[in-house]
């Protein structure tokens, strides 16, 4: 019989492993479709799936910030060009 053990995040190790509270881990897991296993009264979150979801969310946030920064730069460039055009005799 072969069985594998997978690293999990629990209420006792979440601060050390993730750096966030257990409440945050559970909320994030639910919002990002990360499984939450229940063994008796204990809840476990598979670490690999949790970190993959955190990385994906981080990449998505970075992409949004980059788009917003590009839009702001375009607006500034347009405003500068418009101001320069108004100054022409």
C-alpha positions as CSV (number, residue, x, y, z in Angstrom):
1,X,0.0,0.0,0.0
2,X,1.4,3.4,-1.0
3,X,0.3,6.6,0.5
4,X,1.7,10.1,0.1
5,X,1.9,12.8,2.6
6,X,1.3,16.3,1.4
7,X,2.4,19.4,3.3
8,X,-0.6,21.3,4.8
9,X,-1.3,24.6,6.4
10,X,-3.2,24.5,9.6
11,X,-4.3,26.9,12.3
12,X,-1.2,26.1,14.3
13,X,1.4,26.6,11.6
14,X,-0.2,29.2,9.3
15,X,1.6,32.2,10.8
16,X,4.9,30.5,10.4
17,X,4.3,29.0,6.9
18,X,2.3,31.8,5.2
19,X,2.8,34.7,7.5
20,X,-0.9,35.4,7.7
21,X,-3.7,34.5,10.2
22,X,-5.7,31.4,9.9
23,X,-8.8,33.4,9.2
24,X,-7.0,35.0,6.2
25,X,-5.9,31.6,4.9
26,X,-9.4,30.2,5.1
27,X,-10.9,33.2,3.4
28,X,-8.3,33.3,0.7
29,X,-8.7,29.5,0.1
30,X,-12.5,29.8,-0.3
31,X,-12.2,32.8,-2.6
32,X,-9.6,31.1,-4.8
33,X,-11.1,27.6,-4.9
34,X,-8.3,26.0,-2.9
35,X,-9.5,22.8,-1.2
36,X,-10.1,22.9,2.6
37,X,-9.9,19.4,4.0
38,X,-11.6,18.4,7.2
39,X,-10.4,15.6,9.4
40,X,-12.6,15.4,12.4
41,X,-12.7,18.9,13.8
42,X,-9.4,19.9,12.2
43,X,-9.2,21.8,9.0
44,X,-6.2,21.5,6.6
45,X,-5.3,23.5,3.5
46,X,-2.9,21.8,1.0
47,X,0.2,24.0,1.0
48,X,1.0,23.4,-2.7
49,X,-2.4,24.5,-3.9
50,X,-2.5,27.5,-1.5
51,X,0.9,28.8,-2.7
52,X,0.0,28.3,-6.3
53,X,-3.2,30.3,-5.8
54,X,-1.3,33.0,-3.9
55,X,1.2,33.3,-6.8
56,X,-1.5,33.4,-9.4
57,X,-3.3,36.2,-7.4
58,X,-0.1,38.1,-7.0
59,X,0.7,37.9,-10.8
60,X,-2.9,39.1,-11.6
61,X,-2.5,42.0,-9.2
62,X,0.9,42.9,-10.7
63,X,-0.7,42.9,-14.2
64,X,-3.5,45.2,-13.0
65,X,-1.1,47.6,-11.5
66,X,1.0,47.6,-14.7
67,X,-2.0,48.4,-16.8
68,X,-3.0,51.2,-14.5
69,X,0.5,52.6,-14.5
70,X,0.5,52.5,-18.3
71,X,-2.8,54.2,-18.5
72,X,-1.6,57.0,-16.1
73,X,1.6,57.4,-18.2
74,X,-0.5,57.7,-21.4
75,X,-2.8,60.3,-19.8
76,X,0.3,62.3,-18.6
77,X,1.8,62.2,-22.1
78,X,-1.5,63.3,-23.7
79,X,-1.9,66.2,-21.2
80,X,1.7,67.3,-21.9
81,X,1.2,67.1,-25.6
82,X,-2.0,69.1,-25.3
83,X,-0.4,71.7,-23.2
84,X,2.5,72.0,-25.6
85,X,0.0,72.4,-28.5
86,X,-1.8,75.2,-26.7
87,X,1.4,77.1,-26.2
88,X,2.2,77.1,-29.9
89,X,1.5,80.5,-31.6
